[in-house]
Amino acid sequence: DGEDPAATVRRECQEELGWQPMEAQRVCDLYVGGVLIAWFYLARAPQVDITLRFEEGIQGLWMGVEEALAHEKMSSWHRPVLAAWQRGQKQVYLER
């Protein structure tokens, strides 16, 4: 619909979490099989007094980058993107 991608990130955070970041910076693009699949954004976490809202059965966890990379439930897309971001890379290419 022509919505600015960063504005979309803020709106989706509001809809899904009940919180909206002030800014969101595009930090990494994910390609799978040569096709752009997703843009990943970085935003400052909410203040500790903000309660995030999750869908029933979903739990949020706060953790550092190293802990997140080692977490058993980290998805096969998120792990390489987070590792690339940590190395300063702006693109990740995965095979199908």
N, C-alpha and C positions, 0 to 999 in steps of 0.2 A: 504493500500500500504506500510505499515511498517513505515510511518512517525511518528516521536516522537510526542506524544500528545501536549506537550507544543509548539512545532514548528507549529503544526496544529492550535493552538489557535492564535499564532502570525500571521500566514498566513491568517486565516479567518478574523482577525481584519483588516488586510491590504486590503483584498478584499472587505469587507463590509463597512468599515469606512474610508479607505484611511489613516490609521495610524497603526503603529505596536508597541506594547509594547516591551521594552528591555527584560523583563523576565515575565514569567507567572508561578505562583505557584499553584499547585493543592491543593485545600483547602476542598472540600466536594464532596462526591459521593451521587447520588440520586438513590434510588431503588424504583420501583413501582411494587407492587405485588411480591416482592422478586427478581425481575429482575433488574440488573444494567441498568439504562436508560441514565445517563449523569454524566460527571465529571465537576465540577465547578472550575474555576480558578480565582485567584486574581492577578491583575496587577496594577502598578502605573498609574494613569490617565495621559493623555497627558498634556503638558504645555498649559497654557491659550492662547498662540498665535497659537495653532494648530486648524485648522478648520476640524471638523469631517464631513464626507460625509454620508448621509442617503438615503435610497430608497425613491422614491416619496411617499408622504403621511405618512412617518415615521418621528417622532420628537424625539430627544434625550433630556433627562432632567438630570441635575446634582442635586443630593440631598444626604443628609446624610442617614445613615442606618435607624434611627427611622422614618424619613419622608418616606423613601422607603417602609418600612414595613407597614405603614399606608396608602399608596397610593392605591386608588380604582382600579387602572388598573394593580396592581402587580399580576402576574399569580399565579395559584394555586400550581405550582411547585417552582417558584422562592421565594415566601414568606417563606415557611418552610426551604428552603436551606439557605436563608439569615439569618433567625433567628437562625438556628443551627450553622452557621459560627460565628455569634455574640457570642454564648455561648461556642465556642471552640469545637463543635462537628464536626466530620469529615464524618459522614454518616447520611443520612435521609432515613427513610423507610416510604412509603406511601402505602395505600391500593389502589387497582384499582378502 
